[in-house]
Amino acid sequence: MAVVYAIVRPWIGLRLVAIGIWAALLIWLLNSAVVLPAIGEGFAGSRHLELAGMAMFATFHTAFFVLLALWDQMLRSAMNWPGRSF
């Protein structure tokens, strides 16, 4: 998932937190609509998860990508690499 973020980040003209949210949405949709149904779990794991479980999965997914975006910015600032700000 972090590799997808690293590939997508340079092409999205948004602030880093927004990039993290968009990356989370993209990967969550891909996972929910393609991967989980392909392995028999239904959309977003609905075969075994209730709505609360699916919501938690999406929330943790989003938190991962937002924290990844913030961590990326901290590393870029510490190393003086070019990149967008918050």
N, C-alpha and C positions, 0 to 999 in steps of 0.2 A: 504494500500500500504506500509506503514511503517513496518507493521508486516512481510510482505513478505521480505522486505529488511533485517530485523533483522534475519529472518530464513536463508536467502541465504548468507548473509555476511560472516559467519565463514567458509564456504566451498569454497569460491572463493579466489584463491591465487593471487590476484591483489592488486594494490594500491587502496585506498578508493575511489578516484574520478572515477577510472575505474569501481569499483564495483557499484557505483552509476549509471554510464552510462549503464552497463549491466543489472542492476535491472530495470532501466527505459525501456530499450528495451524489456525485458521479459514481464513486466506488460503491456506495450503499445501493444505488439503483442497479448497478451492474450485478452486484452480489445477490440482491433480492429478486431481481427479475430474470437472471440468467443462471447463475451458479446454483443457488439453493433449489430452484425448480428442477434443474438438470439432475440433481442428486436425490430427488424425490421428497424434498422438504416443503414444497409449495412456496408461494410468494412470501418472501421475508421470513421463511421458516414457519409459516402459519400452520403447517401440519402438526407441529409439536409445541409451538409457542402461542400464548394468548396475546391479546393486544398490548398488554403491559410489557410483556417480554420483547415484543417487536419494537416497542417504543424505547425500551432500555437499550436494545441493540443499536438502534439509530442514534441515541444520545451518546453512548460510549464511542461509537464510530466517529461522530462529529467532534467529541472532545479530543480524541486521538489526533485528528487532522488539525484542529485549531492549536493544540499544544505543539504539534509538529511545525506549524507555521511560525509560532512564537519562538521556538527553539532555533529554527532556521534563521530567523532575523537576528537572534542573539549571536549565533555563530558568525553570520555575515558581518555584523557590527564589530565583533571582537577581532576578526581577521581582515577588516577593511575591504571586504568583497562588495562589488556593486549589488544592489538589490533595492526593492521597494521598502518603504517604511510601513509602520502599523497604520 
